[in-house]
């Protein structure tokens, strides 16, 4: 059966106050559920977050060994940094840079000297060939003079 818009729903206030639920021998009114619902929800939330916090604590406790290993490695790195005198590294790098500049200047000088020596070697090699030819000419001239002095 369909209701018409003109039908009004009416409530009897006495009947609403008398509504109750009976569970396990206890009688509950709707107002009790309005109070018990948020209280039970708060307790359940507290239990959930307490359990979650406890599990997180157990996870942290289980991983503390990893943190302790990392602490040992950090101490070893600090010791290495101290042993290698990293604090004075900038001064050492500056000194090395200055030394490298000096070495490069000396290398340029040596390269210039090497090219001068190569040119001198080429010149002397040419002179050596000319001197051999001149010496050969002188020797042949003396041989000719000796041959003229001693007729056959």
Helices and strands as residue ranges (DSSP letters): H 13-17, E 20-23, E 26-29, H 30-62, H 64-83, G 86-88, H 89-149
